[in-house]
Amino acid sequence: MAVWDDLVGQTRVEEQLAAAARDADAFVTAHAAGEPEPEASKMTHAWLFTGPPGSGRATAARAFAAALQCVSPDRALGGAPGCGFCDGCHTTLVGTHADVEIVRTDLLSIGVKETRDLVRRAQLSPAGGRWQVIVLEDADRLTEGAGNVLLKAVEEPAPRTVWLLCAPSLEDVLPTIRSRCRHLTLRTPPVEAVADVLVRRDGIEPEVAQAAARATQGHIDRARRLATDERARARRSVVLKLPLRVEDVGGCLRAAQELVDAAAEDAKQVAEEIDVKETEELKAALGAAQGGRMPRGTAGAMKELEDRQKRRRTRTQRDSLDLALTDLTGFYRDVLALQLRSRSALANTDVRDALERVARDSTPERTLRRIEAVLACREALDRNVAPLLAVEAMTMALRG
């Protein structure tokens, strides 16, 4: 299985990356043999992967990193790098390669301190003799200060260092950084392609895979979760009932409270799974006896961990709310399609009765205003508005 097999519906991007990987391999081979470096090359030191959620930005970056580290003997016989089986490919894809740093955050932002650590790492020579690769999956979460720190490293990279940045759009990255990167745009994969990969790779029943892919409109990770997680299906079902519950003020407020409480419960579950383990591991590392008091001078480290866990809970709650709002947007998109008699396939066919009822009881203009209310709620959450206030304002607008 080649490293590109997980790239769903991205043929053009795959071709560009494969060509760059071949040129990168030729460069390393010539350098090791003391031969002149190839003059024309599709390889460069900094790449920016953009595309809508679910398009596979991080998957493309990791696949490219694996191809850069490929050590398959078939390359000497004309084979393309990125076999997926050799030690370089395998360790990169599972996240254990010594020369590949994959950075993803469960916090709201990436700060200056973490970015400086990455820049120092990027100055090191590759331990395995090929490339030092830094994959930054959440480049859009860099603070302004962190972006300025990263800029210097992208401007003057080490000879064998490659930066792979991922973000939803060009506007989410500082202009000074994106101007120094080669830009690749990924598209939302077709529903059929997502369903096929769920069947082929995850062993999901074809009917279930097709329904999940259609409901998530081509978002691969969400489709997999919806097809395999009963809790995810239950939460989606609750969200899709919300448009029928906002007929009066009381219904609006209750629906908003339940939506926020469900997101808080998600954050609590994540905290229960991770926070206790992190806390116990830190206490052990600081030398605290089992059930005993913490040594002197360790309060700062414990406080830093608690702050990090609090920020992670905040992001988990926001991500859960954002997922619910995405499902709600999809519901009203289907309502609008019915009202306009569009030939577009409906995403939420399992609640077609509710779609038709809302479509009959409103107009296309009102549906558009409701979609705008959902999008305004997402923007308010991005601006740190209290979740309950933002969701209550949205549910009241949906009633309007």
C-alpha positions, 0 to 999 in steps of 0.5 A: 500500500503506497503512502498516497492510498489514504488521500481520498479524491486528491489526484492532482495533489497526489501527482504534485507531491509524488513528483516533488518526492522523486526530485527530493530523492534524486537530490539526496542520492546525488548529494550522498554520491558526491554528484552535482545536484539536479538543476530543475526540481519540483521540491522546495523547503516549505509547503502549505496545505489548505482545504476545507475540514475533512479534505485530508490536509494533515493526511497529505502532509504526513504522506509526503513526509513518509515519501521524503523518508522512503528508503525502499530499494526499489527506488534504485530500479526506478520505483517511486518513493513512498512505497508504504512498506519500508522502515522510513515510510512505516515509522513516519506514518505511525509517528516514530521516525527520528527525523519527522516531528508531527505537531498537532495541538489540543489547545486553542493556540500554539504559542511562542515557546512551542514554536521556538522549540520547533525552530531549534529542532528544524536546525538539526541535521537529519539523523537518518541522512535524508530530510528533517521534516516538521509537520505543523497540522494546525498552522492556523492556530499560531499566535501572531508572535509564534508566526513571527518566530516561524517566519525566520526559520521559513525564510532561512531554512537549514539545507535539509529541512522541510516545513509542511504547514496545514491550514483551512485557507490562505487567510489563516496564515500570515502573508509573510509565511504563505508567500514563502511556501508552495501552496497546495489546495485540497478539495472536499472528497466526493461522497462515493470516494469516502464511502469506498475508503470506509468499506475498503480500509475500515471494514464498514458495511457499504450501506452504513458507509454510504449513509455516513459519507452522505451525512458528513458531506465528504468529511472523512474523519467525521464519516468514520466516527459517525459510522463506528460510534453510537454516541456520535450518531445519538448526538447528531440525532439530537441536533437534527431535532433542534429545528422542530423545537424552536417554536417558542422562547422556552423551547429556544432556551431549552434547546440552547442549554441542552446543546451547550450541556452536551458539548460540556459533557464531551469535554468532561469525558475527554478530561476524565480519560486524559487529565487524571493520567497526565496528573499522575504521570507528572506527580511521579516525575516530580517525585511525589510519593503515592498519595503523598504530598508534592515536593517543594518547588513543584507547585508551578509545574502543577499549575501549568498542567492545570492551565493546559488542561483547562484550555484543552477542555475549552477547545474540546467544548468548542469543537463539539459545539462547532460539530453540532453547528455544522450538522445544523447548517447541513440540515438547513442546506437540505431545507433550502434545496427542497424549497428551490427544487434543487437536484442536489443530493440531500445529506440528511435523508434519514430525517427527510420528514423533518426537512419537508416539514420545515421547508413547507412552513418557511420560505427560502429567504427565511432559511437563508437567514437561519443559515446566517444565524448558525454561521454568526454563532460559529463566529461568535464562539471564535471571538470567545463569546460565552457559549450559552449566550451565543447559542441562545442568540442563534436559537432565538434567530432560528425561531424568528 
